[in-house]
């Protein structure tokens, strides 16, 4: 999350310098970076929950077959 926020910040900063639109591009691209970071956290959390559910199913199968 931190990396995507900094990437968005740097892209916006350099676009502002190039276009002379300070601070708008910095704010817009920082927002994109933060949104991207939260999206990555959401994807990782969903994947972890799915894997945990699969592990529980496997444990139940093992317990039931003994």
N, C-alpha and C positions, 0 to 999 in steps of 0.2 A: 504494500500500500504506500509506503514511504517513497519507494523508487518511482512509482507512477506519478505521484504528486510532484516530485522534483522534476521529472521529465516534462510534465505539463507546465510547470512554473518556468523552466528554462526556455521551452518553445515560445511561450507567451512573452517572456522578457525580450528575447531576440527579435520576435516579430514586432514588438513595440518599438525597439530601437530602429529597426529597418523601416517601418511604416510611419513612425512618429505618432502612434495612437495611444500613448501611455495614459492610463494603466489598463485600458480595456482588454487588450489581447492577453495580458498577463492574468487578469481575473478570469477571463473565459477559459483559457487553457488550463489554468489551475483547477477550475471547476471540472473540466474534462478529466484531469489527472486524478482528482479525488474520487469522482464517480467510477473511474476505471479501477481504482484501488478497492473500493467497496464491492464492486462487481467480482473482483478476484477473491475477496474474502468470502463472499456468498457462495461462489463456485467451490472453493475449498471446503467450506463447512458442509455443503450439501454432499460432496464426495465423501467426506469423513463419516457423515451420518449413514450414508448408503453402505459403506464398508463395514461400519459397526453393526448394522442390521444383518448383513450377510454373515458376519462372524457369529452373531447370536443364533442365526438359523443353523449354521454348521454345528454349533455347540449343542443345540437341541436335538439335532439328528444323531450326534454321537451319544448323547445321554439316553435317547430312546432306543438305540440299537443294542445297548448293553444288557 
